[in-house]
Amino acid sequence: MIYHVAKGRGHSIIGGQRFDWQENDIFCVPSWAWHEHANDDDRNDACLFSFNDFPVMHALDLYQEAAYTDNHGHQTVEDTLEPATTVQQ
């Protein structure tokens, strides 16, 4: 999955690692990684657009989906990832 942050700010937990994001960021979640997203602004919405290859995975009979059931569906954060690069606009 590829995510584009259209507006807002928040964070995602990807495979137990926290990744903070804000408007105009783009990030990728590997297909094998558990992931969840959270809005960090209690006054404004966050909007993520996602792009995926699900039609191909379905056609090849490779698509799998499962719910994360431990810890009431939330991962334990083991580390925080820093963005690799920051682009100034």
BELTA-V257336 format. One record per residue. N is the residue number from 0. PHI is phi in whole degrees, 0 to 359 (999 if undefined). BURIAL is 1 if it has 16 or more other ideal C-beta (glycine too) atoms within 10 Angstrom, else 0. Layout:
n = [N	N]
phi = [PHI	PHI]
burial = [BURIAL	BURIAL]
This chain:
n = [0	1	2	3	4	5	6	7	8	9	10	11	12	13	14	15	16	17	18	19	20	21	22	23	24	25	26	27	28	29	30	31	32	33	34	35	36	37	38	39	40	41	42	43	44	45	46	47	48	49	50	51	52	53	54	55	56	57	58	59	60	61	62	63	64	65	66	67	68	69	70	71	72	73	74	75	76	77	78	79	80	81	82	83	84	85	86	87	88]
phi = [999	246	244	240	274	284	198	91	212	181	209	234	257	238	57	84	244	276	230	277	221	215	311	79	287	229	215	242	246	300	297	268	264	296	209	212	235	218	274	264	243	282	251	232	287	245	229	250	260	237	233	211	249	304	301	292	298	295	298	271	57	249	287	222	214	210	272	278	255	292	52	58	86	242	283	275	280	261	198	243	270	265	303	292	218	238	257	273	253]
burial = [1	0	1	0	1	0	0	1	0	1	1	1	1	1	0	0	0	0	1	0	1	0	0	0	1	0	1	0	1	0	0	0	0	1	1	0	1	0	0	0	0	0	0	0	0	1	0	1	0	0	0	0	0	0	0	0	0	0	0	0	0	0	0	0	0	0	0	0	0	0	0	0	0	0	1	0	0	0	0	0	0	0	0	0	0	0	0	0	0]
